[in-house]
Each structure stands twice: as structure tokens, then as C-alpha cells.
Amino acid sequence: MQNRIRREGGRRRAVAMLLLAGLAAGSAQAATIRVAVVGPMSGDVSGFGSEMRRGAELAVTEQAAAFRALGHELVLVPYDDQASATVAGPLAKKIVADKSVLGVVGAFNSSVSNVLAQNFAASRLALISPGSTNDLLTDHGWSHFSRVVAPDGAQGVAAANYIADELKAASVFVISDNTAYGNGLSKILMGTLKKRKVAVPAYVGVSTSAQIADVVKKVKASGAEVVYFGGTYDTGAELVKALRAAGVTTTFMGGDGLDSVKFVQQAGIAGAGVVYTTVFGPVSAFTNSLSFSERYQAAYKTRPEGLAVYAYDAATTLLSAIRAAGGKDLPTRAQVSAAVRKVNLPACFDLDASKCVTVTGAIGFTATGERQRSRLLVMKLDNVLQLQVAKVQTINPDTLK
């Protein structure tokens, strides 16, 4: 009897051990997949970083259950680049060292994206930018960098044509904020202005209050009919306020660096009449934006801006590529990058927006990482600071090269 009890006890212990081993094996198969979002989470342009983080976070939250069903825990990790290319280098190395990071949404600043992409090249870590527009970013032959927004080339051409055709200006005073974004945008604009035979009496860089005060005097003396600013909303708001305070009433125009509610808040009434091109624009301009806006407001108790929509779509694109590359298995970083270039997400015009995958339309990429078709708007702030759509155009990147 005792031998039988011992044998039965031995069998039970063996079964228990097998069950524990099976559970351990199941746990071993589950893995954490991290997606990083890199942007200016602090500093003067932290508004852009907040929009990026929230848009990417919403996409990750909505897809977490699908990844869990495949045996993976999906986690979003935000990184603050402080809008600085210098900060981006060490940050990129930290991200690369975390082997669970299979893709990155970012950055906003083109100079930061350039540094990130350089550091990610060896491991082919996928980087999808919702906001970096410098044309040179897709000229490096990187197979791991893509973006869901139109490049500066499109904005520069559209702005120059608007100045020549709509404003009918004969001269433009061009100002940059001395960033890769501002310089690239300004130079493309000036190239097109030259073709349109519009004079550029001066091209000046500003990044401090003292430089702004000096350039205001130069603008006033130049008699230019338009002031064009290539840069972000913080410097842009200070510049337009200084111009208006000095009695300069000429049209102030810029690029998508001004496309933020913070520009209006900081510029105040001086922002009335400001015109800018943007790859973002109002969220309401998208056919299936209502559902996105409702989900965003429910999560963050505030309305989304255009950058949040593009960050959401960048994250959605990245997650689609990760699933396509791996399924229940963990893909390599190189496999994810290859899958990004094969992504073909359709536009959606369904009345039931919950069936739509993207918000900004169809997403697919060229061999260089440009979006195959993107949208560009010319926006104008009216006398009560309400945004009006002045012009809309679809961009095919092949026509810009």
C-alpha cells in the first residue's frame, strides 16, 4: 500500500512538474515589443512632442489586444529629444541598445531625424517620421527611414506659387530660424521665387531676440511686400509680434512649423492674416476624422492637432509592418524595415469610420521612403484668428525630384 501511495505521489509530482514546465515554456514565448516615439517632449516646441506622443500612444493602445492575442505585450516608450540634434546622438544609441524596440515613430525636427537615421542604419531599425520634411532625408539611400508627410520641396514650391499667383508680390524678405528645417524650406522657396521672377532683397537667419530686433529694422527698410519665415512657431510668434509692433503690416507667410495652436496663443492678434503651408492642416479636413477626434478627446480631454493624426498613422503603419513581418514570431529589425516599405494601407471613405485603418488616407512608400501620395494645404488665419483653407493640393514626390 505504501509503495502504491509513493508511486501515485510520484506520478502527481511528475504531472505537476510537466504542467509547470509547460507554463514556463508558454511564458518564454511571450515577448515584449517596444515601439519608441521620439520628439520634443520638453522645451519651447514641446507642443509638437505632446501631439506626437499622444497620437502614437492612441494607436498602440488600440492595437495592444491584437498583439496580445499573438503572444506579445505591446509597449510605447517616449523619448525626449529636446528638438536638439546634439541630444539625439546619445538618445539613438540608447534606443538601439534596447533590443525589444522594433520600430520608432519620429522625429519632428529634420535635424534630429537625420541623426537618428544615421545611428539606426547599422541595425536597420525602422524609423517613420510624422513631421520631418527636409528633402535630403530621403536622398541618403536609407532602407529604414520613411515619412508620412510631404517634403519641404512641396511646401517651398506651393508657397512661392501662392506668393506669385495669389498675393502677386514682387519682392519677398526671407528669414530662417537657422535650423535644418528652416534653411531647407527657405532655400527651396527662393529657388522657385527666382524661377517666378519674384525678387528676394535679403535672406537672413534669426534665432535670438536680439537678432529678431535687428531683422525687423531690415525688413522695414527693405520695403518687401511679403515676409517669409522658415521655422517653428516659437520664433515665428516672436517675429510676427515684433514686426507688427514696429508697424510692418506686410503679409507674413511660413511653413508647417507655424501649424500649431501654440502659434496663435503666443502671437495673439499679431497672427491675424498670417498664411502658411502645411503638411498637417485641421483634423476636420480628413473624411474619417470624427471617430479619431472622439477617441483622442476621450483619452486626453483635448482636441487633436494635425501632427497627432500623422503620428497616429505613422504608428499604425509601423505596427502593421511588425505584424506582417512576424505574426506570432518576433521579427528582426531588418524584417520590420523591409515590411514598412511593402505597406499598402488603403484610403477609407466608409461611413463607419471604425472600419478605417488610417486617418490621413492611403499609405504606401516609394523606394526612397517618401509617401506615394500626400496632401498639402495653404492655410490663412482670418481677422479673428480662425483658420481658413486657402488651397489644397495632392503631392506626388516623383514630380519634385
BALUMVO-694289 format. One record per residue (C-alpha): x, y, z; residue number from 1. Coordinates in Angstrom, 2 decimals, always signed. Example, Ala and Ser with C-alpha at 12.3 -4.5 7.8 and 13.67 -1.06 7.14 Angstrom:
2
ATOM/x/y/z/nr
ATOM/+12.30/-4.50/+7.80/1 $
ATOM/+13.67/-1.06/+7.14/2 $
***
This chain:
401
ATOM/x/y/z/nr
ATOM/+0.00/+0.00/+0.00/1 $
ATOM/+2.75/+2.41/+0.96/2 $
ATOM/+4.59/+1.61/-2.29/3 $
ATOM/+1.42/+2.31/-4.25/4 $
ATOM/+0.97/+5.66/-2.43/5 $
ATOM/+4.56/+6.54/-3.15/6 $
ATOM/+4.14/+5.65/-6.82/7 $
ATOM/+0.91/+7.69/-7.05/8 $
ATOM/+2.57/+10.65/-5.33/9 $
ATOM/+5.48/+10.38/-7.75/10 $
ATOM/+3.14/+10.43/-10.72/11 $
ATOM/+1.36/+13.54/-9.39/12 $
ATOM/+4.64/+15.34/-8.81/13 $
ATOM/+5.75/+14.47/-12.34/14 $
ATOM/+2.49/+15.75/-13.84/15 $
ATOM/+2.77/+18.95/-11.78/16 $
ATOM/+6.34/+19.44/-12.96/17 $
ATOM/+5.27/+18.92/-16.57/18 $
ATOM/+2.48/+21.46/-16.16/19 $
ATOM/+4.88/+23.97/-14.63/20 $
ATOM/+7.33/+23.35/-17.45/21 $
ATOM/+4.56/+23.93/-19.98/22 $
ATOM/+3.57/+27.18/-18.30/23 $
ATOM/+7.18/+28.28/-18.23/24 $
ATOM/+7.53/+27.47/-21.92/25 $
ATOM/+4.39/+29.48/-22.68/26 $
ATOM/+5.73/+32.42/-20.71/27 $
ATOM/+9.03/+32.18/-22.53/28 $
ATOM/+7.26/+32.50/-25.87/29 $
ATOM/+5.54/+35.74/-24.80/30 $
ATOM/+7.71/+38.76/-25.51/31 $
ATOM/+7.55/+42.50/-25.04/32 $
ATOM/+7.61/+44.57/-28.22/33 $
ATOM/+8.50/+48.18/-27.66/34 $
ATOM/+7.76/+51.00/-30.05/35 $
ATOM/+9.57/+54.24/-29.33/36 $
ATOM/+8.27/+57.73/-30.07/37 $
ATOM/+10.95/+60.42/-30.25/38 $
ATOM/+10.08/+64.11/-30.18/39 $
ATOM/+10.48/+67.38/-28.29/40 $
ATOM/+8.68/+66.43/-25.10/41 $
ATOM/+10.09/+69.46/-23.29/42 $
ATOM/+11.26/+72.94/-24.25/43 $
ATOM/+9.90/+75.69/-26.48/44 $
ATOM/+8.25/+73.38/-29.03/45 $
ATOM/+7.05/+70.71/-26.61/46 $
ATOM/+3.54/+71.13/-28.06/47 $
ATOM/+4.69/+69.17/-31.10/48 $
ATOM/+6.14/+66.42/-28.89/49 $
ATOM/+2.91/+66.09/-26.92/50 $
ATOM/+0.88/+65.68/-30.10/51 $
ATOM/+3.29/+63.05/-31.41/52 $
ATOM/+3.28/+61.06/-28.18/53 $
ATOM/-0.50/+61.10/-27.87/54 $
ATOM/-1.12/+60.14/-31.50/55 $
ATOM/+1.33/+57.23/-31.33/56 $
ATOM/+0.05/+56.18/-27.92/57 $
ATOM/-3.52/+56.02/-29.15/58 $
ATOM/-2.52/+53.69/-31.99/59 $
ATOM/-0.55/+51.44/-29.64/60 $
ATOM/-3.39/+51.31/-27.11/61 $
ATOM/-5.90/+50.34/-29.79/62 $
ATOM/-3.71/+47.56/-31.18/63 $
ATOM/-2.42/+46.16/-27.88/64 $
ATOM/-5.12/+43.46/-27.70/65 $
ATOM/-4.33/+42.18/-31.22/66 $
ATOM/-0.65/+41.86/-30.31/67 $
ATOM/-1.55/+40.17/-27.02/68 $
ATOM/-3.51/+37.58/-28.99/69 $
ATOM/-0.29/+36.81/-30.87/70 $
ATOM/+1.54/+36.35/-27.56/71 $
ATOM/+3.22/+39.77/-27.43/72 $
ATOM/+2.96/+42.65/-24.99/73 $
ATOM/+2.99/+45.96/-26.88/74 $
ATOM/+4.51/+48.96/-25.10/75 $
ATOM/+5.09/+52.57/-26.21/76 $
ATOM/+8.23/+54.26/-24.88/77 $
ATOM/+8.55/+58.07/-25.26/78 $
ATOM/+11.96/+59.74/-25.62/79 $
ATOM/+12.59/+63.48/-25.31/80 $
ATOM/+14.99/+64.76/-27.97/81 $
ATOM/+14.55/+68.38/-26.80/82 $
ATOM/+14.44/+69.38/-30.50/83 $
ATOM/+18.25/+69.00/-30.45/84 $
ATOM/+20.45/+67.09/-32.88/85 $
ATOM/+23.12/+67.02/-30.16/86 $
ATOM/+20.78/+65.27/-27.74/87 $
ATOM/+19.65/+62.89/-30.49/88 $
ATOM/+23.01/+61.07/-30.77/89 $
ATOM/+23.17/+59.58/-27.25/90 $
ATOM/+19.41/+59.04/-27.34/91 $
ATOM/+19.71/+57.00/-30.54/92 $
ATOM/+22.41/+54.79/-29.02/93 $
ATOM/+20.19/+54.13/-26.01/94 $
ATOM/+17.29/+53.13/-28.25/95 $
ATOM/+19.45/+50.84/-30.39/96 $
ATOM/+20.76/+49.12/-27.25/97 $
ATOM/+17.21/+48.14/-26.22/98 $
ATOM/+16.71/+45.04/-28.36/99 $
ATOM/+12.98/+44.97/-27.61/100 $
ATOM/+12.49/+48.20/-29.62/101 $
ATOM/+11.42/+47.09/-33.11/102 $
ATOM/+10.48/+50.48/-34.55/103 $
ATOM/+10.46/+54.21/-33.89/104 $
ATOM/+7.93/+56.96/-34.61/105 $
ATOM/+9.82/+60.24/-35.00/106 $
ATOM/+11.31/+62.64/-35.01/107 $
ATOM/+9.66/+66.00/-35.58/108 $
ATOM/+12.75/+68.09/-36.29/109 $
ATOM/+14.53/+67.11/-39.50/110 $
ATOM/+17.97/+67.55/-37.93/111 $
ATOM/+17.02/+65.09/-35.20/112 $
ATOM/+15.63/+62.55/-37.67/113 $
ATOM/+18.88/+62.79/-39.62/114 $
ATOM/+20.93/+61.86/-36.54/115 $
ATOM/+18.54/+59.09/-35.53/116 $
ATOM/+18.53/+57.54/-39.00/117 $
ATOM/+22.33/+57.60/-39.17/118 $
ATOM/+22.58/+55.79/-35.83/119 $
ATOM/+19.86/+53.29/-36.74/120 $
ATOM/+21.41/+52.38/-40.10/121 $
ATOM/+23.64/+49.52/-38.90/122 $
ATOM/+20.77/+47.70/-37.17/123 $
ATOM/+18.20/+48.81/-39.77/124 $
ATOM/+15.82/+49.92/-37.03/125 $
ATOM/+12.69/+51.27/-38.75/126 $
ATOM/+12.08/+55.00/-38.33/127 $
ATOM/+8.84/+56.58/-39.59/128 $
ATOM/+8.58/+60.34/-39.23/129 $
ATOM/+5.23/+62.12/-38.90/130 $
ATOM/+6.81/+65.56/-39.20/131 $
ATOM/+10.37/+65.73/-40.61/132 $
ATOM/+10.15/+67.35/-44.02/133 $
ATOM/+13.74/+68.18/-45.09/134 $
ATOM/+14.19/+66.86/-48.64/135 $
ATOM/+17.67/+65.46/-48.04/136 $
ATOM/+16.37/+62.86/-45.58/137 $
ATOM/+15.25/+60.62/-48.43/138 $
ATOM/+18.38/+61.17/-50.52/139 $
ATOM/+20.69/+59.01/-48.38/140 $
ATOM/+19.54/+55.66/-49.72/141 $
ATOM/+18.35/+54.54/-46.27/142 $
ATOM/+16.11/+51.49/-46.39/143 $
ATOM/+14.93/+52.01/-42.81/144 $
ATOM/+13.73/+55.65/-42.96/145 $
ATOM/+10.28/+56.62/-44.22/146 $
ATOM/+7.88/+59.51/-43.63/147 $
ATOM/+4.15/+60.01/-43.92/148 $
ATOM/+4.30/+63.75/-44.72/149 $
ATOM/+5.19/+65.67/-47.87/150 $
ATOM/+8.76/+67.08/-48.09/151 $
ATOM/+9.83/+70.72/-47.94/152 $
ATOM/+10.18/+70.74/-51.72/153 $
ATOM/+6.40/+70.62/-51.97/154 $
ATOM/+5.91/+73.37/-49.39/155 $
ATOM/+8.55/+75.66/-50.90/156 $
ATOM/+7.07/+75.37/-54.37/157 $
ATOM/+3.49/+75.78/-53.13/158 $
ATOM/+4.42/+78.86/-51.05/159 $
ATOM/+6.32/+80.51/-53.91/160 $
ATOM/+3.46/+79.91/-56.34/161 $
ATOM/+0.94/+81.29/-53.83/162 $
ATOM/+3.08/+84.41/-53.37/163 $
ATOM/+3.36/+84.93/-57.12/164 $
ATOM/-0.16/+83.94/-58.20/165 $
ATOM/-2.42/+84.83/-55.26/166 $
ATOM/-0.54/+87.60/-53.45/167 $
ATOM/+1.02/+88.89/-56.69/168 $
ATOM/+4.01/+90.13/-54.72/169 $
ATOM/+7.10/+91.46/-56.48/170 $
ATOM/+9.53/+91.05/-53.54/171 $
ATOM/+9.92/+88.72/-50.55/172 $
ATOM/+12.15/+89.17/-47.49/173 $
ATOM/+13.16/+85.61/-46.47/174 $
ATOM/+14.02/+84.68/-42.87/175 $
ATOM/+15.10/+81.29/-41.45/176 $
ATOM/+15.36/+80.15/-37.82/177 $
ATOM/+18.79/+78.64/-38.60/178 $
ATOM/+17.58/+75.02/-38.32/179 $
ATOM/+17.90/+72.31/-40.97/180 $
ATOM/+14.14/+72.60/-41.43/181 $
ATOM/+14.10/+76.38/-41.76/182 $
ATOM/+17.14/+76.58/-44.02/183 $
ATOM/+15.93/+73.80/-46.33/184 $
ATOM/+12.44/+75.24/-46.65/185 $
ATOM/+13.72/+78.78/-47.27/186 $
ATOM/+16.20/+77.75/-49.96/187 $
ATOM/+13.61/+75.75/-51.89/188 $
ATOM/+11.23/+78.71/-51.69/189 $
ATOM/+13.90/+81.09/-53.01/190 $
ATOM/+14.73/+78.75/-55.88/191 $
ATOM/+11.11/+78.77/-57.03/192 $
ATOM/+10.75/+82.53/-56.46/193 $
ATOM/+13.72/+83.05/-58.78/194 $
ATOM/+12.00/+80.96/-61.49/195 $
ATOM/+8.83/+83.02/-60.98/196 $
ATOM/+10.89/+86.24/-61.26/197 $
ATOM/+10.00/+87.39/-57.73/198 $
ATOM/+12.81/+89.38/-56.08/199 $
ATOM/+14.41/+88.37/-52.75/200 $
ATOM/+16.08/+91.51/-51.33/201 $
ATOM/+17.51/+89.63/-48.35/202 $
ATOM/+17.90/+86.19/-46.75/203 $
ATOM/+18.62/+86.35/-43.00/204 $
ATOM/+18.89/+83.83/-40.18/205 $
ATOM/+17.46/+84.58/-36.72/206 $
ATOM/+17.33/+82.56/-33.52/207 $
ATOM/+17.56/+85.12/-30.69/208 $
ATOM/+15.54/+88.14/-29.57/209 $
ATOM/+18.42/+90.46/-30.46/210 $
ATOM/+18.58/+89.06/-34.00/211 $
ATOM/+14.81/+89.43/-34.36/212 $
ATOM/+15.01/+93.09/-33.31/213 $
ATOM/+17.74/+93.67/-35.89/214 $
ATOM/+15.94/+91.90/-38.73/215 $
ATOM/+12.74/+93.88/-38.09/216 $
ATOM/+14.65/+97.06/-38.90/217 $
ATOM/+15.97/+95.47/-42.11/218 $
ATOM/+12.52/+94.30/-43.18/219 $
ATOM/+11.09/+97.76/-42.60/220 $
ATOM/+13.85/+99.38/-44.65/221 $
ATOM/+13.58/+96.84/-47.49/222 $
ATOM/+10.01/+97.67/-48.50/223 $
ATOM/+9.41/+93.97/-49.27/224 $
ATOM/+5.77/+93.08/-49.95/225 $
ATOM/+5.92/+89.71/-48.17/226 $
ATOM/+7.94/+88.39/-45.23/227 $
ATOM/+8.55/+84.63/-45.47/228 $
ATOM/+9.66/+82.76/-42.35/229 $
ATOM/+11.07/+79.24/-42.41/230 $
ATOM/+10.98/+77.94/-38.84/231 $
ATOM/+8.90/+76.83/-35.87/232 $
ATOM/+6.07/+78.55/-34.01/233 $
ATOM/+8.09/+79.79/-31.02/234 $
ATOM/+10.45/+82.01/-33.03/235 $
ATOM/+7.73/+82.71/-35.61/236 $
ATOM/+5.34/+84.10/-33.00/237 $
ATOM/+8.02/+86.37/-31.53/238 $
ATOM/+9.00/+87.56/-35.01/239 $
ATOM/+5.50/+88.43/-36.22/240 $
ATOM/+4.72/+90.24/-32.96/241 $
ATOM/+7.89/+92.31/-33.32/242 $
ATOM/+7.07/+93.14/-36.95/243 $
ATOM/+3.52/+94.25/-36.15/244 $
ATOM/+4.72/+96.28/-33.16/245 $
ATOM/+7.13/+98.09/-35.49/246 $
ATOM/+4.31/+98.93/-37.89/247 $
ATOM/+5.21/+96.34/-40.56/248 $
ATOM/+1.86/+95.21/-41.97/249 $
ATOM/+3.02/+93.19/-44.99/250 $
ATOM/+1.84/+89.60/-45.37/251 $
ATOM/+3.66/+87.18/-43.08/252 $
ATOM/+3.95/+83.66/-44.51/253 $
ATOM/+5.63/+80.48/-43.31/254 $
ATOM/+5.66/+76.69/-43.40/255 $
ATOM/+4.15/+73.96/-41.24/256 $
ATOM/+6.35/+74.94/-38.30/257 $
ATOM/+3.61/+77.52/-37.65/258 $
ATOM/+0.86/+74.89/-37.75/259 $
ATOM/+0.14/+74.74/-34.02/260 $
ATOM/-2.44/+76.24/-31.70/261 $
ATOM/+0.53/+77.47/-29.69/262 $
ATOM/+1.49/+79.82/-32.53/263 $
ATOM/-1.91/+81.51/-32.24/264 $
ATOM/-1.67/+81.59/-28.45/265 $
ATOM/+1.80/+83.12/-28.47/266 $
ATOM/+1.31/+85.50/-31.42/267 $
ATOM/-2.11/+86.74/-30.33/268 $
ATOM/-3.78/+89.27/-32.58/269 $
ATOM/-0.47/+89.75/-34.42/270 $
ATOM/-1.22/+86.36/-36.01/271 $
ATOM/-4.22/+87.74/-37.92/272 $
ATOM/-3.65/+87.45/-41.66/273 $
ATOM/-0.72/+85.02/-41.33/274 $
ATOM/-0.53/+82.49/-44.17/275 $
ATOM/+1.31/+79.16/-44.03/276 $
ATOM/+1.71/+75.97/-45.99/277 $
ATOM/+1.31/+72.78/-44.04/278 $
ATOM/+1.53/+69.04/-44.46/279 $
ATOM/-0.82/+68.74/-41.46/280 $
ATOM/-3.77/+71.11/-41.52/281 $
ATOM/-7.00/+70.88/-39.49/282 $
ATOM/-8.04/+67.39/-38.43/283 $
ATOM/-11.56/+68.06/-39.68/284 $
ATOM/-10.27/+68.18/-43.26/285 $
ATOM/-10.00/+64.36/-43.31/286 $
ATOM/-13.10/+62.41/-44.26/287 $
ATOM/-12.89/+59.96/-41.35/288 $
ATOM/-11.54/+62.35/-38.72/289 $
ATOM/-14.62/+62.42/-36.48/290 $
ATOM/-14.07/+58.99/-34.96/291 $
ATOM/-10.38/+59.71/-34.39/292 $
ATOM/-11.14/+63.05/-32.76/293 $
ATOM/-13.73/+61.48/-30.46/294 $
ATOM/-11.29/+58.74/-29.35/295 $
ATOM/-8.48/+61.26/-28.88/296 $
ATOM/-10.63/+63.63/-26.82/297 $
ATOM/-11.91/+60.76/-24.70/298 $
ATOM/-8.33/+59.75/-23.92/299 $
ATOM/-6.70/+63.17/-23.48/300 $
ATOM/-9.56/+65.62/-22.76/301 $
ATOM/-8.41/+67.98/-25.51/302 $
ATOM/-8.77/+68.30/-29.26/303 $
ATOM/-6.10/+66.80/-31.52/304 $
ATOM/-3.94/+68.83/-33.88/305 $
ATOM/-2.82/+67.70/-37.32/306 $
ATOM/+0.52/+66.32/-36.11/307 $
ATOM/-1.28/+63.92/-33.76/308 $
ATOM/-3.13/+62.44/-36.75/309 $
ATOM/+0.10/+61.86/-38.66/310 $
ATOM/+1.78/+60.36/-35.58/311 $
ATOM/-1.19/+58.03/-35.22/312 $
ATOM/-0.88/+56.95/-38.86/313 $
ATOM/+2.92/+56.59/-38.58/314 $
ATOM/+2.45/+54.30/-35.57/315 $
ATOM/-0.36/+52.40/-37.30/316 $
ATOM/+1.90/+51.86/-40.32/317 $
ATOM/+4.76/+50.65/-38.14/318 $
ATOM/+2.55/+48.24/-36.19/319 $
ATOM/+1.10/+46.88/-39.42/320 $
ATOM/+4.65/+46.18/-40.64/321 $
ATOM/+5.66/+44.48/-37.37/322 $
ATOM/+2.66/+42.15/-37.56/323 $
ATOM/+3.25/+41.40/-41.24/324 $
ATOM/+6.91/+40.65/-40.64/325 $
ATOM/+6.50/+38.44/-37.58/326 $
ATOM/+3.00/+37.30/-36.72/327 $
ATOM/+3.37/+35.08/-33.65/328 $
ATOM/+7.13/+35.13/-34.06/329 $
ATOM/+9.32/+38.10/-33.23/330 $
ATOM/+10.63/+39.71/-36.44/331 $
ATOM/+14.10/+41.18/-36.73/332 $
ATOM/+14.55/+44.90/-37.10/333 $
ATOM/+15.64/+44.42/-40.71/334 $
ATOM/+12.47/+42.44/-41.43/335 $
ATOM/+10.33/+45.22/-39.97/336 $
ATOM/+12.06/+47.86/-42.11/337 $
ATOM/+11.54/+45.73/-45.22/338 $
ATOM/+7.87/+45.27/-44.29/339 $
ATOM/+7.38/+49.03/-43.87/340 $
ATOM/+8.39/+49.57/-47.50/341 $
ATOM/+5.80/+46.97/-48.55/342 $
ATOM/+2.94/+48.51/-46.55/343 $
ATOM/-0.17/+49.25/-48.60/344 $
ATOM/-2.84/+50.70/-46.35/345 $
ATOM/-5.93/+51.84/-48.29/346 $
ATOM/-7.77/+55.11/-48.07/347 $
ATOM/-11.10/+54.82/-46.31/348 $
ATOM/-14.36/+56.51/-47.17/349 $
ATOM/-16.63/+54.19/-45.19/350 $
ATOM/-19.44/+55.91/-43.32/351 $
ATOM/-18.47/+53.68/-40.38/352 $
ATOM/-15.09/+55.23/-39.54/353 $
ATOM/-14.35/+52.41/-37.08/354 $
ATOM/-13.58/+50.27/-40.13/355 $
ATOM/-10.88/+52.68/-41.29/356 $
ATOM/-7.24/+51.81/-40.67/357 $
ATOM/-5.71/+55.24/-41.34/358 $
ATOM/-6.96/+58.79/-40.94/359 $
ATOM/-4.81/+60.66/-43.50/360 $
ATOM/-5.58/+58.40/-46.46/361 $
ATOM/-3.77/+55.65/-48.33/362 $
ATOM/-0.23/+54.90/-47.15/363 $
ATOM/+2.48/+53.32/-49.24/364 $
ATOM/+6.09/+54.31/-49.85/365 $
ATOM/+8.46/+54.87/-52.74/366 $
ATOM/+11.87/+53.19/-52.88/367 $
ATOM/+13.37/+56.18/-51.05/368 $
ATOM/+10.82/+56.25/-48.23/369 $
ATOM/+8.60/+59.07/-49.47/370 $
ATOM/+4.85/+58.61/-49.20/371 $
ATOM/+3.44/+57.79/-52.63/372 $
ATOM/+0.69/+60.39/-52.35/373 $
ATOM/+0.45/+63.07/-49.69/374 $
ATOM/-1.57/+66.22/-49.10/375 $
ATOM/-0.52/+69.83/-48.76/376 $
ATOM/-2.65/+72.80/-47.67/377 $
ATOM/-2.26/+76.57/-47.71/378 $
ATOM/-3.90/+77.96/-44.56/379 $
ATOM/-4.76/+81.51/-43.52/380 $
ATOM/-5.66/+82.98/-40.13/381 $
ATOM/-8.50/+85.47/-40.52/382 $
ATOM/-9.03/+88.67/-38.52/383 $
ATOM/-10.46/+86.76/-35.55/384 $
ATOM/-7.71/+84.10/-35.72/385 $
ATOM/-9.93/+81.44/-37.27/386 $
ATOM/-8.20/+79.13/-39.74/387 $
ATOM/-9.35/+79.12/-43.34/388 $
ATOM/-8.22/+76.65/-46.03/389 $
ATOM/-6.93/+78.76/-48.91/390 $
ATOM/-5.76/+75.92/-51.16/391 $
ATOM/-5.39/+72.12/-51.20/392 $
ATOM/-3.15/+70.06/-53.44/393 $
ATOM/-2.07/+66.41/-53.71/394 $
ATOM/+1.68/+65.75/-53.83/395 $
ATOM/+3.39/+63.08/-55.91/396 $
ATOM/+7.02/+63.03/-54.69/397 $
ATOM/+8.37/+61.86/-58.07/398 $
ATOM/+7.47/+65.23/-59.58/399 $
ATOM/+9.63/+67.05/-57.01/400 $
ATOM/+12.90/+65.22/-57.71/401 $
***
